[in-house]
Amino acid sequence: MASDWSDPRPMSPHLQVWRWHATMASSILHRATGIANYIGAVAISVWIILLAFGAEGWVAFLFEGWMAWVTRFGLIVLTYCISYHWLNGLRHLVWDFGKGYDPAGSNLRSYLIIIAAVIPTALLWLNLGA
Amino acid sequence: MSDYRTPASKVRGLGASGHGASHWISHRITAIALFCLAPVFVWMLAMSGAPDPLATRAFLASPAGAIVTLLTLTAGLAHMRTGMLEVIEDYIHKPFTRTLLVLGNTFIAAGLWLITAFALLKLAL
């Protein structure tokens, strides 16, 4: 955290002085969607535990009335986050083999993955008739 | 690729965490597992009739449902523990706060894994 920084020497350029670009956005999105997936995995695990012990009544309000739409919206966002993290994670595995570092291609793949993650999300939810 | 690492950093062979490569490797192993499992689990759960309690319980109790859920849960919780660990080690520099968060992260992942696995076995067996 910045508040801990006591070194008086100049600091290397950081987030606030960088112009936004595709590869930066896709890197930050990878962390952000990872954290969202963490929260989603905790929620699904807790739900499985409640189901096993017949205590799902505690969270029944999540699926009733207008709350059902909030829950559905949250799950659609989670589906996008899983799709994005899955696609960009594949890219990370390719990087591990030392491939895919060219600047122009990196920019293109960043845009492609951000957009392509909509496809599995849409396929799943259109199948559910949401 | 250019090399930005200092000679001292190379000799130590350590990253931000201050210890070796095991997290990096296990993070890749769980990533490859999830690459195969996540789409199958998400699709099966979505098509199971969830969130209806009876339909979801029947899905979790079925052999295929229980096995896929248990595999995805195991790889998923291990992957999210090492992933969150990396985030904590990158952004939290105060040793005490960092230790607390690392500990909490491990307890959430390990505790949730054991309890959810128990719940799944209870439903399926």
Interface residues (C-beta under 8 A of the other chain):
Chain A: M1 D4 R31 G34 I35 N37 Y38 A41 V42 I44 S45 V46 W47 I48 I49 L51 A52 F53 E56 L62 F63 T71 T79 I82 W86 G89 L90 H92 L93 D96 G98 Y101 P120 L124 N127 L128
Chain B: M1 R28 A31 I32 L34 F35 A38 P39 V42 W43 L45 A46 M47 P51 P53 T56 R57 L60 T69 L73 G76 L77 M80 G83 M84 V87 Y91 I92 H93 K94 I108 L112 I115 T116 F118 A119 L120 K122 L123
